[in-house]
Amino acid sequence: MATEPTQSSRVRRWLPTRWEFGEVHVLAGPSIAWFLAFLAVPLAIILYYSFLTYGSFSVVHEITLDAWQNTVFTQNALEVFARTLVIGVVVTAITLVFGYPLAYFLRFYTSTVGGTLLLLFFVIPFWTSGVIRTIGWLPILGKTGVINQLLVMAGFIDQPIAWLLYSPFSQIVGYLQNYVVFMAAPIYISLSQIDEGLLDASETLRGDHIATFRNVTWPLSLPGVAIGSIFVFVLSIGNFTVPQFLSGGEATITTLIYLTVNNGLNYPAASALSIALLLVIFAVVLLLLRRVDISEIAQS
């Protein structure tokens, strides 16, 4: 017995196919609109400005390559780019050295609830501003800071240690404090997905802890390592507060962009540097994703 079509079905029958919206379109619509309004459009504007002409604290709307030729491809900018990439790689490696044991401990030596709670404690510092977290190292690492004062009072040193602040050491400390959780969290999630049966099988085959880690744990945790490395690398080379307050004047690409705008309002040059930095980030992330498959941890 034929049923009478409902009102909604009659309306859908007369609508063109491209006008039909399902649940997926409705749910994805706000995200797509947000992406276009606050990411795609601003990036398009920055890209447009990178091809404009700069003249005497003003921007001339004439399409040229001056900003790229006179800023991005200069010797100074290339050296700053190289220094920034080295910092990103070193920070990522050091964060991995500290973040992986932390995630390993939370996974295998605590309960699931306990590991999650302990990991959440590392998020508590992010309740404060990044500038405050960075400046907070000044009274700790300075010549008259807590560490130097304690070492002098204990008699271990006669003079304050100068390299604790405004040095590569202080930068590493600042980056590590900010980003170790971004490395540990994806690795912890990846380790949590390892089947206990695989670990038991390794022990059954008389594999010791080192062999189990090398042949089972480490390969299966690589997706988490890759995601954590992407997080830390991208965040570190785009960080402004750590090189500004803890480096002692050593320029990175973010400080160069800031100085380009602050000293002469050279928006085309700053835009060109920003787009170049974005292209470098895309290239590094794409290279890493081609080496490691992160689909399993991404689906979880």
N, C-alpha and C positions, 0 to 999 in steps of 0.2 A: 504494500500500500504506500503510495507516494505521499511524502510529507510536504507541507507547504513551506517554501523557503522563508527563512527568517528575515527580519529587516536588515540585519548586518550583512547577510549573504547577498541580498538584493543590491545593497549599496556597493559591496565589493565587486559585484559583477559588472557594474557600470563604471567603476574606476579603472584608469589605466594601470598597467602592471607596476610602473615606476612609482605610482602613488600609494601602493599598498604597503603598509608598515606592520611588521610583526613585532613580537616582543623584543627580539634582538635589536631591531632598529630603535625602538623606544628606549631601551636600557642603554644602548651605546650612544644615543644622541647627545645627552649632556656631556659625556666624556669627550666626544669628538668636538663639540662646540668649545669646550674648555681648552682642548689641545690647539684648536685653530686660533682661538682668541688670545691665548696667553703664551703660546710657543711658536706656532708656525708664522703668524702675522708679525710678532716682534723680530723673529729671525729674518724674515723677509725684509723688514725695514732696516735692520742692521746690515744685511747684505747690500741693500740699495745704497746706504750711506757709505759703504766701503768703496764705492766707485765714484763718489762725488769729489769735488775739488775743495781744498781748504785754502782760505786766504784771510789773514789778519783777523783772527778770532771770530771768523764767520765761515759758514758753509755755502759754497756756490753750487747750485744744482746743475752742474755740467758733468757728464759722464766721462771720466778719465781713469787711468790706472796709476795716477800719481801716488795715491795712498799705499798701494801695494809695492810699487817700485821704490819709493822713498822711505818706507817704514818696514814692511814685512821682510823684504829681500835685502836689507842692509846687514852689514857684518855684526853690528851690535844686536839687532833683533835675532839673528840666527844664533848668536852665542847665548842670548837669554833663553831662546827656545831650547837649545841643547841643555843648558843648566836646569831648566824646568823639567825636562824629560828625565834627566839623571835623578833629580830629587824625587820625582814620581816613582821611578823604578826602585830606588833605594828605600823609600818609605814603604812601598808595597812589600818589599822583601823583608824588612825588619818587622813590619806589622804581621806578616805571615809567621815569622819565627815566634812572636809572642802570642798571636791569636790562635794558631793551630793547637798548641798544648792546652790553652784555656778551653777551647771547644772540645778537645779530646777528654779533658778531665770532667767537664760538665756532662758529657755523653756517657762515659763508661764508669765514672766513680761517684755519680750522684743519681738520684731518682729522676724520672721525667719531670715531675712537678718541681723538684728542687733545682734541677738544671735550668729550667725555664725561669724560675724566680731569681736565681743568681745572675742569669744573663740580663734580666730586666734591671737589676741593680746598676749595671753598667750604663743604662740609659739615663739614670738620675742626673748625672752632670749636664745632660742636654736640656735640663729644665732651666738652665741659666744661659745667658748670651755667650756666643762663641768668643766675642771680644773679651768678656770678663774671664772666661776660662783661660784665655791666652795670656792676658795681662797678669793673671794670678801667679804666673811663674816668675815674674820679675822679683818679688820679695823673697822668693825661695832660692833662685839660682844666682842672684846678683852678688856682687863683691861683699855687700853688707847683708846678704840674705841669710836665711836660716841655715842652709847647708854649710856655707863658709864659716859662719859664726860657731856652729857646733864643732867643726873640724879644728878651728883655731883654739877653742876652749878645751878640747880634748887633747891638744898638743900634737895632733897629727901633721899640721902644717903651720908655718910661721906667717905666711902671707896668703891672702885670699886667692883662690883659684880663679883666674880670669876667663878661662875657656868654658866655664859653666853657662855663661850667658852671652848672647850675641855671637853665636858660633853654630857650626853644624850640629853640635851636640844638643843645644837648646832647641833647635828646629826639630830634630828627631823626637825629642821629648814632647814638644807641642803637638806634632803630628800623631805620635803614638797615643797620647791621651785622647785625642779627638776621634781617631779612626780604628782603634783596635776592636771595638764592638762591631764595626761594619765588616771586619774580617771574620771575627769569631762566630757571629750569628749565622751566616750562610753555611759555614763549615759545620756548625753544630746541627743544623737542619739536615745537611747531607749525611753526616754520621748517624743521625737518628733513623735514617731510611735503610741503613745496612741491615740485611737479614741476619739475625742471630745464628741461623743455621749455617751460614757461610763461615762464620767465625768458629763454630763448633766443628765444622768439617776440617778446617785448617788444623785445629788441635788434634782431631782424630788422626790426621795424616802426620802427626808428630811435628807439626810446625811450631816453633817457639814464637814468642811475642814479636820479635823483630821480623821473622819470616811472615807472620800473619799480617803485620802492619805493611810490609813491603808488597805483598802479593794480593792482599784483600782490602785492608782498610784504606790505604793511600789511594789506590786506583779508583775505588768507589767514592771517595771524598773529593775527587778532582773537580766535579761540577761546583761544589761549594767553594773550593779554592778559587776557581775561575770567577765566580760571581763576586766573592769577597775582594779579589784582586782588582776587578773592574771598579767596584765601589771605591776602594782606597785610592787607586791610581787617578781616577777622574776627580775625586774630591781633593786630593793633595795637590795636583797641578793647577786646580782652580781655586785653591785657598788663598786668601788675601791677608788674613790677620796674623798667621804664623810668620811668614816672611817679613811682614811689615813691622812686627813688634819684637821678634826673637832672632832675626837674622843679622842685625847690625848693619843693614843697608844693602845686603846682597840682593840684587834684583831678580825677580822671576817674571814670567809673562803677565801675571795678574797685576803686579806692582807697576810694570811698564805701561799697561793699559791705563791704570789709575793716573800715573804721572802724565801720560799723553793727554788725557782729558783735563786734569787739574791745572796743568801749567799753561796750556794754550787753547783749551776747548777744541782740540783737534779731533772732532768726532769721526771724520773719514778714516784717519789713521788708527784710532782706537777700534773702529768697526772692523777694519781689515785685520788687525791683530786678533780680534775676537773670533772672526770667521776662520782664520788660520788655525787658532787654537782648537776650535771645534772640529776642523778637518783632521787635525792630528789625533784628537781623542777618538773620532770615528775610526780612523785607520788602526789605532792600537786595539780598540775593542773588537773590531772585525777580525783582526789577526788572531786575537785570543779566542774568539768564538769559533774560528775555523779549526783550532787545535783541540778544543774541549767541547763536548756535547753537554749542554746545560738543560736539555729539554725535560729530563726526569725531575730535577729539583724545581724547575720552573712550573711544571704541572702540579707539583705538590703545594 
